């Protein structure tokens, strides 16, 4: 893979991650899912050997979902 291939892959993964966060936030706002419980599940995901980046990504997604919740609460939404 060359740099352009890596950039393409990184961009696609970022897009999917953002889509998951938007969906999770929308479902949380509607009361369909428990956002804090989802964040905790992502944080508690067992690390898989050789998938350290995946574990860090789940931690980052949990933090982003929690941050979005905090911002909504601060705005009174």
Backbone torsions as a table, in degrees:
resi	resn	phi	psi	omega
1	UNK	NA	139.7	175.4
2	UNK	-102.0	-178.9	-175.9
3	UNK	-58.6	-40.9	179.7
4	UNK	-62.5	-38.7	178.0
5	UNK	-65.1	-43.2	178.3
6	UNK	-64.2	-41.7	178.2
7	UNK	-62.3	-40.7	177.9
8	UNK	-62.2	-47.6	179.9
9	UNK	-62.8	-45.9	179.4
10	UNK	-60.8	-42.3	179.1
11	UNK	-64.5	-40.9	178.4
12	UNK	-65.6	-43.1	179.1
13	UNK	-65.2	-39.0	177.0
14	UNK	-62.4	-42.2	178.6
15	UNK	-62.4	-43.8	178.8
16	UNK	-65.3	-42.0	178.7
17	UNK	-60.6	-44.8	179.1
18	UNK	-64.6	-38.8	178.4
19	UNK	-63.1	-43.4	178.9
20	UNK	-61.0	-43.5	179.4
21	UNK	-63.5	-42.6	179.0
22	UNK	-63.8	-41.9	178.4
23	UNK	-64.7	-46.3	-179.8
24	UNK	-61.0	-44.1	179.7
25	UNK	-63.6	-42.8	179.7
26	UNK	-62.9	-42.6	179.2
27	UNK	-68.2	-34.8	177.1
28	UNK	-66.4	-44.7	179.7
29	UNK	-59.4	-38.8	-179.6
30	UNK	-79.4	-4.7	179.4
31	UNK	77.9	17.4	-178.5
32	UNK	-83.2	-34.2	177.5
33	UNK	-125.8	159.6	175.6
34	UNK	-94.2	100.3	-176.2
35	UNK	-59.2	-47.3	178.3
36	UNK	-60.3	-36.4	178.4
37	UNK	-66.8	-39.8	177.3
38	UNK	-63.4	-45.0	177.7
39	UNK	-58.1	-44.0	179.6
40	UNK	-64.3	-39.0	177.8
41	UNK	-62.5	-41.6	177.7
42	UNK	-64.0	-40.5	-179.9
43	UNK	-67.8	-31.9	-175.6
44	UNK	-89.5	-2.2	-178.1
45	UNK	-56.6	131.3	-179.3
46	UNK	-63.9	133.0	176.7
47	UNK	-68.2	135.1	177.3
48	UNK	-100.0	133.8	179.5
49	UNK	-54.4	129.7	178.5
50	UNK	85.5	-0.6	-178.3
51	UNK	-121.7	44.3	-179.7
52	UNK	-60.2	-39.3	-179.3
53	UNK	-64.6	-38.3	178.2
54	UNK	-62.6	-41.5	177.9
55	UNK	-63.3	-43.9	177.5
56	UNK	-63.3	-37.9	179.5
57	UNK	-63.9	-42.6	177.5
58	UNK	-62.1	-39.0	177.1
59	UNK	-62.5	-42.8	179.6
60	UNK	-66.2	-39.0	177.6
61	UNK	-65.0	-41.3	178.1
62	UNK	-60.9	-45.4	179.2
63	UNK	-62.4	-42.8	-179.8
64	UNK	-63.9	-41.0	178.8
65	UNK	-65.7	-42.1	177.8
66	UNK	-64.8	-41.2	178.2
67	UNK	-62.6	-41.8	178.9
68	UNK	-62.7	-40.2	178.2
69	UNK	-62.7	-45.0	179.4
70	UNK	-61.6	-40.9	178.2
71	UNK	-65.0	-42.5	177.9
72	UNK	-62.1	-42.8	-179.9
73	UNK	-65.2	-37.8	178.6
74	UNK	-65.9	-31.3	178.6
75	UNK	-86.4	-5.2	-179.8
76	UNK	77.6	20.6	-179.7
77	UNK	-87.7	NA	NA
